[in-house]
Amino acid sequence: MTKQPSLDQKRAAYAWQKVQGQNDEYGKLAKGAPALIMNNGLMQTLAFYQDKGKPHHKALNEHMIDWLAAYFTHQDNVSMPFDKMMEALLRADSQKYRKATEETLALLRWIRQLAAIN
């Protein structure tokens, strides 16, 4: 009987896959992302990164959005456009929005750690 990976193991595997080939700017951005989310909110941070348009902003934003899409749909390798994620977060009740924020912060812990050694 094979044991299913834990959610934290899934986060780690996803983060490891996504940090491969990223530059130092991505790592620096990921390091500051949790504080930005805590101070400004998840949607505001996603909008800020979307507006920046630089490759490392775009990559981190896509990684956070796609993880949230996969997490909430319970499917692997889900991709969701920025506007669709923003609509979903706008419609979310406070409990689901808080869970999305917590899940993004948990993912970022792995991204930060793994980007630092990549």
N, C-alpha and C positions, 0 to 999 in steps of 0.2 A: 504494500500500500504506500503510495507516494504522498508525502505531506505537501500540502499547498503552501506556497510562500506567504508570509505575513504581509500585511499592508506596508509595513516599514521596509521589508525586503523588496516589494514591488516599487516603492518610491526610490530606493537605492538603485535598483536596476534601471529604472527609467532615467534617473539623473545621470548615471554613468554613461548611458547611451547618448544622452543629449549633450554632455560636456565634451565629448570627443571632438577634437578639431576646433574647439572654440578658442578664441584668443584671450589675452590677459584682461582686455576691456570687459569681456563677458564676466570673468571672475570678479572683477572689481564691482561691476554693476550688481551681480548676484549677492555680493557681500553687503551692499547697502539696501537691497530690496526689502528685507524684513522691517527695517526701521521706517522706510518710506510707507509701507503698508500700515504699520502700527500708528504712524503719525497722521496719515492722510486717508487711509481706507483702501480696500482692494480695488474697487472700481476706479478710483482716482489714480491709483498707481498704474493700472492697466492702460488707462487713457493717456497718462503722461508718457509711458513707454511707446505707445502707439504713435503719439504725436512726434516724438523725437525722430523716429524713422531711421536711425543709424542701425547698421547690421546687428550689433550686439544687443541693442534695445529690442529690435524686432525678434531676434532669436529667443531671448529670455521671455518676452511676452508670449510668443507662440508656445514655448515649452510650458509655461504656467497655464495658459488657456487650454491646451490640448490635454494636460494632466487633469484639469478640472472636468473637462468634457468626458474623459475616460472614467474618472472616479464616479461621477454622477450617473453615467449611463451603464456602468458596470461592464464596459467593453474595452478591449485593448485596441491600441492604435487608432484612436478616434481623433479626428482633426475638426476643429470648429473655427470659423472665421471670427475675428474680433467683434464685429457688430452683433453676431448671434449670441456670443457669450455675454456681451453687455446687456442684451435684451433679457437673457435668462436670469442674470443677476438682478436686473431691475424688477423682474416679476417674482423673485424669490422672497419668501417670508423671512423674517429676521433670523429664525433658527437656521434655515438653510444658508443664508448669506454668511452668518457667523461660522458655520461649518466649512463653507468654501474658503473663508479667510484662514481658518485654522489649518485646513488641508494644504493651502498654498504655502503657509509658513512652514509646515512640516516638510513639504517638498523642497523648499528653499534651503533648509538645513542641510539636506543631502547635496543639492547642487553646489552650495557654497564650499562644503568640504571637498567634494570631488573635483570641482573646478580648480581648487588650490593646488591639487597634486597632478593635474592633467598637464 
